[in-house]
Amino acid sequence: MSSDIKDNKSLKSNEFDAIGNDHDGIAKSQRLSQEQDDVKRTIKGLQEDDLNDEFFSKVIGTRGTLVDWKPMEIECGENNFTKGKKQTMHSTKKIGLFGYMIRYTSHSGSVVEWPVVMKSKPLDSDIPVLLKNNQKPGQRGGAEIAELQAILTVSNVKLSHTREVAIVQMEELQQFLPQSYHSISSISEEMFAFVMEYLSNEHFTHLNTADDISGWTTADIKVVLRDMAKIHALFMDKVEWLNQQSWMDHTHSRDVAITFCPLWKGSLAKVASKFPEFWTSKVVEMTTKAIDSMDELWKIFDSFPKTLIQNDCNPRNICIRKVATDQSANSDEDPRQMCIYDWEVARIDVPQHDLAEFLAFVLPPECPIQRRMEMIEYYIEMLQKYSKRKFDHGNFLKVLDAAALDFQLNRLNMYTLAMMENESLHFKFLSRVVGSNAAYLFQRKSDGHIKFISKL
């Protein structure tokens, strides 16, 4: 409303009468007020004004009473696409990661300073445009929005805005996630956000270590493999329930994968021409033959039980909590705990996808095959222990080989293409991870495995 009308209590009666006699002026003010209200109601997404005392009081919950709050700088990592953005695509939506320092009075009367992080998600349909807006200026022959949409289709971005908000609230997963304090999921308002624990070096290790894996010891890797197996085991018996959830994307399928084989080959040609130093002719040849054997890969995936996989399972999204939140943890186990986040592309699939990706990130290309197999055998042991199932050893490894090939032709291919297309991305880890994954596959081939790939 106009300030004259809104503040009418301060006007003298004769002044109010004078305004009242100007019927055209009143009508104009009323129309303007109505238009402003209509615009406010049509603004979608989380806005700056939504972050107020009421919002942060909900974050605090029963911990105490809000004193005040203020924005706080957070470290998102050099290539974290979700670092806080406020005005993207000419919008006032708050999208990304934002830090806040909250002060509240506890029940004992003391004032507590409490750092938190809010993650506000874009709609899945907005993501191709967000990526396109960051494309290198003046670039020719780059991916257009249609191609980006196709790439994202097979990357499980569909429904990502609702999926992650739902997953972070799952009671079964709480011990393995950053603690979540408050969430918003409104389809009509296009608001999908949650406030979570701030991950600091005081309580966590191995934060943002994708580029430097020198700190990952065998014991550290086994903490993650153990807890990864716990999650996979937990959801092996809940696949039917997962399939019924409105936030689960069912796009990933054999038919879709086969349909997109030309896309994989096209992007593979691009990345190989740009980065021949790690997309070598041998790696490209193996990847191409894997694409040509897509139907066989899916037959192999169908031979193993499915579960919920994180599908972005690497040190960009994984750290280790120094002291486990689960007080019932076995005293004989390493007391530390995996903390895994960014579940936006999670899907139902074989657990070997997460295993192949994680090992490709934390084991260097020169890692002896014996050490890698030791890690694989440990994961199998843990998965059998917590799922109370027995898996055929040879078939498990066959599925793992297929998953490693899929990781190469799909995610590593797309990582490289994204770096080519997006000026803000510099994946220092990429050559190492491509090399590590390929080294494993070449060794398996040398040992007489991966015979399911035609002419390999």
Summary of the structure (lengths in Angstrom):
residues: 456
radius of gyration: 25.7
end to end distance: 71.9
largest distance: 97.4
contacts: 1366
relative contact order: 0.11
helix: 49%
strand: 14%
